[in-house]
Structures are given as C-alpha cells and as structure tokens.
Amino acid sequence: MLRAAVGWLAALAIPAQGDDNQPDDVTAPIRAFYAVLLNVMQHAAELRAQGRYQRLAPAIAATFDLPAMTRIAVGPPWSSFPPDVQAALVEGFTRMTIATYAARFDGFSGERFDVEPIVETRTVGRVVHTRLVKANGDPVALNYLMRASEGRWKAVDVYLTGTISELATRRSEFSAILDAGGPGALIESLRQQTDKLVRAAPA
C-alpha cells in the first residue's frame, strides 16, 4: 500500500503543461459532464444498463484523460509494457470507468450537482470542488483534479467524499494484480469488473 501511494504521488508530480496552453474555465468540462450525467440519471430506467453506458461513454471520454489515468494507476511498470499491452490496458480501464458510472448513477430521486466557481490551484494541477446533493439535502463532496491536455482541461483523478483519491485506490489494487499475474492478469481483471458492473446494474 505504501509503495503504491508513493508511486502515485510521484506520477502526479509530473508538471502540467505551461500556462500559455491552458484554457480559461477549469470548471466547464465538469459542468458539461454533470449535465449529461443528470440527464442519464433522470432517464435511467428507460435507458437500462447498456443505454446508460452508451450515453455516458462520449461524455466520460471528453471529461477524463483516460490514458493518463491508466498510466498513473498502473504506475512504474507501465513503461516496461509494449504499446499493444498499454493500449489494451487503456481500453480496459476506459470501459471499466464508463461501466462504473453507469452502475453507480442508476436512478433519480431529486439529486442535483453543485460546482463551486472558485478553483483550488495545486502544483500538480487544479482542483474543481463539487457536491452531489441528495434529495434529503445531504451533500457528498466529489472533487476533480484537472490538468491541461491539448488546449483543454481534463480530469485525471476524482476525490471521493472530497479526500479519497480514486486513482490511489486503483494503484493499490492494480499493483497487487500485476505482482501476481502481470499485465495479462490486469487486463482480464478489468474485463471481469466491467462485465460484473454491467450485469449488476438494475434493468
């Protein structure tokens, strides 16, 4: 766990692109993503699991830097993998990410998403603070670490409840799988997790 956490922090310490190449509104991608996500939640029953997956796929690809997230989650072994293995890992991680959102946000009962206009600046990027407000008014913090990529901001990590890094959790999980079975085992694990999420999602 400690090795995974240290490696994850080192990966995030890679400098972001220069300010000249950074767009202005860091919150725009998250607000656009939430608009799609809320619509999917409101039509979850009619879309069913596969429909939610298909509707969310382009929005997630536009919001998250999935290749960078895969590389960070895999950690140091990434550079030793041939391009075809790296591509398979990115594909598997992407499909699992979409399936996770399709399974988690499978209904609507009056929730809303709030995005704070003030963005936190860090050495590793910028953090957009948001909240999922439940129907009873209870807020759940969901914060996004953003980096400039090819002239636009994209998320490279999500902090669940505001502090728990999803990539740090993935790094620990992936490290154990890689140690036990190598990249092939991780690719298979990603496939199985995706299939399980889609099957488990309510019809």
RANORUR-V740589 format. One record per residue. SS is DSSP state (H for helix, E for strand, C for the rest). PSI is psi as a letter, one per 20 degrees, with the letter a starting at -180 (NA if undefined). D_CENTER is the distance of its C-alpha to the mean C-alpha in Angstrom with 2 decimals. Layout:
BEGIN
ss->(SS,SS)
psi->(PSI,PSI)
d_center->(D_CENTER,D_CENTER)
END
This chain:
BEGIN
ss->(C,H,H,H,H,H,H,H,H,H,H,H,C,C,C,C,C,C,H,H,H,C,C,C,C,C,C,H,H,H,H,H,H,H,H,H,H,H,H,H,H,H,C,H,H,H,H,H,H,H,H,H,H,H,H,H,H,H,H,H,H,H,H,E,C,H,H,H,H,H,H,H,H,H,C,H,H,H,H,H,C,C,H,H,H,H,H,H,H,H,H,H,H,H,H,H,H,H,H,H,H,H,H,H,C,C,C,C,C,C,C,E,E,E,E,C,C,C,C,E,E,E,C,C,E,E,E,E,E,E,E,E,E,C,C,C,C,C,E,E,E,E,E,E,E,E,E,E,E,C,C,E,E,E,E,E,E,E,E,E,C,C,C,E,E,H,H,H,H,H,H,H,H,H,H,H,H,H,H,H,H,H,H,H,H,H,H,H,H,H,H,H,H,H,H,H,H,H,H,H,C,C,C)
psi->(g,g,g,g,g,g,h,g,h,h,g,i,i,p,q,r,r,q,h,h,j,p,r,g,o,h,i,g,h,g,g,g,g,h,g,g,g,g,g,g,g,h,k,g,g,h,h,r,g,h,g,g,g,h,h,h,g,h,g,h,h,h,h,q,n,h,g,h,h,g,g,g,h,g,b,h,i,g,i,i,q,r,h,h,g,g,g,h,g,g,g,g,h,g,h,h,g,g,h,g,h,h,h,g,m,k,r,p,k,j,r,r,p,p,p,p,h,p,p,p,p,r,h,j,b,q,p,p,p,r,p,o,o,r,h,j,i,p,q,p,p,o,q,p,p,q,q,p,o,l,j,q,p,q,p,i,q,p,o,p,k,i,h,o,p,h,h,h,g,h,g,g,g,h,g,g,g,g,h,h,j,a,h,g,h,g,g,h,g,g,g,g,g,g,g,g,g,g,h,h,p,q,NA)
d_center->(20.26,21.82,21.57,17.87,17.34,19.75,18.22,14.74,16.55,18.57,15.77,14.37,18.03,18.32,19.62,17.89,20.00,23.20,23.70,25.74,22.80,20.54,20.54,21.71,19.50,16.22,15.52,16.29,12.96,11.58,14.97,15.02,11.75,13.25,16.47,15.23,13.43,16.67,18.80,17.15,17.73,21.27,22.01,20.21,23.55,24.88,21.77,21.45,18.60,18.90,19.37,16.23,14.33,16.33,16.06,12.27,11.90,13.26,11.55,7.98,9.65,11.30,8.68,6.12,8.17,7.26,10.66,10.38,7.33,9.52,12.51,11.55,10.65,13.92,15.91,19.55,20.38,18.27,21.20,23.64,22.12,23.75,21.99,22.11,20.38,17.61,17.25,17.26,14.51,12.24,13.40,12.93,9.36,8.69,10.96,9.68,6.17,8.57,11.04,9.24,8.97,12.45,13.80,12.76,13.94,17.16,19.76,21.05,23.62,23.72,20.39,19.35,16.67,18.11,16.89,19.07,20.80,21.28,18.62,18.72,19.50,18.75,19.92,16.47,15.38,15.34,13.77,13.62,14.82,14.44,15.83,15.78,19.55,20.93,24.17,26.21,24.96,22.92,19.89,16.57,14.86,11.19,10.90,8.77,9.91,11.02,13.07,15.57,15.24,18.32,19.52,16.52,13.77,10.14,7.19,6.75,5.79,5.97,9.53,10.57,14.20,14.02,14.48,12.63,10.03,7.44,7.92,11.58,11.75,10.43,12.88,15.65,15.16,14.99,17.91,20.08,19.61,20.34,23.35,24.68,24.32,22.85,20.29,21.89,21.18,17.46,17.35,19.37,17.31,14.13,16.54,18.06,14.98,14.06,17.73,18.00,15.26,16.92,20.32,19.65,18.49,21.65,23.73)
END
